[in-house]
Amino acid sequence: MTSGTSSGTWFNEALYPDWGQRFRVVKELAHRKSPFQDIRIFESSSHGRVLVLDGIVQITERDEFIYQEMLAHVPLFMHPNPKRVLIIGAGDGGVLRRVLQHRTVEKAVMVEIDGDVIELSKQHLPMFGKDAWNDPRAEVIVGDGIDYVKKSGDAAFDVIIVDSTDPIGVGDVLFTDDFYENCARILSDEGIIVNQCGVPFQQADELRETTARRAKFFPHVTAYLAAVPTYVGGFMTLGIAKKGAPPHRPDVVELARRAQGIAEGCQYWTPEVHVASFSLPPYIAQNLPRS
Ligand code: SAM
């Protein structure tokens, strides 16, 4: 089994040394070593087009909606009136598109370190960003997320969404005290930050460590769940932290009202799924600081 050439071959994910998933590769679409990482996009027979960075699956055409809807819609429906949103990473464009579905959003700034990911995603994965790239409210910056948050002014954003790679390589800086401290500073009084915290069944350290770090700079920290088939190992956790008052937990009636015009296009997020996603099984909840 090799992981390079086109038809009849397989791609083996290199996330865990002794266990993992594989995809039958129908057609190789792009393979490029950027200054930051190894980028690969292929057509699979099972999940449509797949984006892989450094041998790790980032997103597939077939299940991207699950992660993207939960990463974008949950914090935006929890914030009372989200106008200014900062997105870190997310070079495929899917989170940007979901954020811009919210009518309250006046400005969405996306900071992606690797311009090659954006370029190749526009070329081979147009179904993720669609026309969000041309939305006048969108500002797309190629740069390191930590440099951007350090340079940003106080209270510049209402919501920060971190759709990054895992805490290895270029993504590591996005899981540091320095990053979270600056994020707390550049968020407005009731500001919310959300970031991918891995699959706790396999990556419990990632959830435990990032939550403990964010708890130093945010009074309210927790996590919610999404079941993403190609993030293997069970539930994916999305860590959420908030400034100001305890997080407002809108009920399904309020969520349904706020989601008019958005919910109809969702395949995973619903008001009921939103509320239920905060119910954590003990093997996950034990990784969060005692509240
Ligand atoms: N959903 C995927 C996951 O959970 O594994 C992540 C998808 S998204 C494509 C990850 C993006 O984060 C990549 O395009 C990568 O280049 C970007 N990234 C990694 N480190 C970064 C940094 N320090 N600043 C900005 N973007 C970064």
Boltz pocket constraint, residues with backbone or C-beta under 6 A from the ligand:
constraints:
  - pocket:
      binder: B
      contacts: [[A, 53], [A, 57], [A, 58], [A, 59], [A, 67], [A, 88], [A, 89], [A, 90], [A, 91], [A, 92], [A, 111], [A, 112], [A, 113], [A, 114], [A, 117], [A, 143], [A, 144], [A, 145], [A, 146], [A, 163], [A, 164], [A, 165], [A, 166], [A, 170], [A, 171], [A, 172], [A, 173], [A, 174], [A, 196]]
      max_distance: 6.0
